[in-house]
Amino acid sequence: MNYVFHLLTLISIYLLLALSLNILVGYTGLLSMCHAAFLGIGAYISAILTLKLGLNVVAAFALATLSTASVSLLVSFPTVRLKGDYFVLSTFAFQIIVFEILFNWTSLTGGPYGLRGIPRVSIFGQLVDTPAKYFVFSGVVSGLSILLIIVLLKAPFGRVLRAVRDDEIAAEAMGKNVSLVKVKSFAIAAACAGLAGALLAHYITYVSATSFTLQDSIFLLSIVLVGGAGNLRGPIVGTVLLLLIPELLLFLGMPDTVAPNVRRMIYGLLLVGFVFFRPQGIAGEYRFEKT
């Protein structure tokens, strides 16, 4: 039963990640390649605050969320005026820079060894120390965050995001500050990723820079693109599907050295297949052009 709760916990965390990335990809039309960087920033900030500074978990979660949103300004301000491949390359560069900082700043992040012994969550004196308890905790935190995302996207701000995605010139003609809208969407998406990072760090009680690589950003992007961008259904479908694929491979009896490579091949084939045959994904509305 603990295995089931473990899977449900991961789904709740990655669903928050997928929906936050969908704000950029599906609603604003920004193909970001650095979402794992924001996930890592949130995880490390919360881990450092609780492990090295002794801050309580609730305050650490809040600071990790706000700090990650602030860091997003470093990439959004210089890049929001870029388009197409240039924007993708800029987020790619940010992802690499963040990874190198996390991997090499040994005195703060533990470098390649990471940080171990991250304190578990404690609510009203009760330690959240089992998969079942953490599923309830992560489900509540992720659920409230997802609810805020839904309210935001159903509000006029969500319509502005779609207007910017579909026609920036028309949005500017209507008096919208397109650059500011993009910066806001980046900050919101990064804040949610930072919160998800804090949830993940205190669940596993260990963080390492190798968990927040470009490959992880591609995986998160795969969830959105395969499930479908531009609505709320797509990321849900993508999260469940792509998180369950590795678990199904376990039941096939594949060696541990083979299964990860097979998983990457499946992700790659899924991406190629959807790009050519269903660009909007399984349940999405927004489709990226092939050219």
Number of C-alpha atoms within 10 A of each C-alpha: 7 11 10 11 17 16 16 21 25 19 24 24 25 25 25 27 31 30 30 27 33 29 26 25 22 30 25 23 23 23 20 21 26 33 33 29 32 32 30 29 29 33 30 26 23 33 31 18 19 21 17 12 10 12 15 15 21 14 13 23 26 16 20 31 29 19 20 28 25 15 15 24 16 11 19 22 14 12 19 18 12 14 11 10 9 12 21 17 17 19 21 18 16 20 23 16 14 19 23 14 14 23 20 14 12 14 7 15 21 17 18 14 14 18 22 15 12 20 20 18 20 13 11 5 7 8 13 18 13 13 19 17 15 22 24 16 17 21 19 13 18 24 16 13 18 20 12 12 21 15 13 15 19 11 11 10 15 19 15 19 24 20 21 23 21 15 10 17 12 12 18 14 9 10 8 16 14 20 16 13 17 23 19 18 23 27 24 24 26 33 27 30 33 34 32 30 33 29 27 22 26 24 23 13 16 18 25 21 24 17 15 26 20 21 15 18 22 18 19 25 27 22 32 32 32 29 27 29 34 27 20 22 16 26 35 22 20 28 26 19 15 22 16 13 13 16 13 10 17 12 8 9 9 12 10 10 8 10 17 14 11 14 16 14 12 15 19 14 12 16 19 14 14 17 18 10 9 18 22 23 29 19 21 24 17 21 17 16 9 7 3
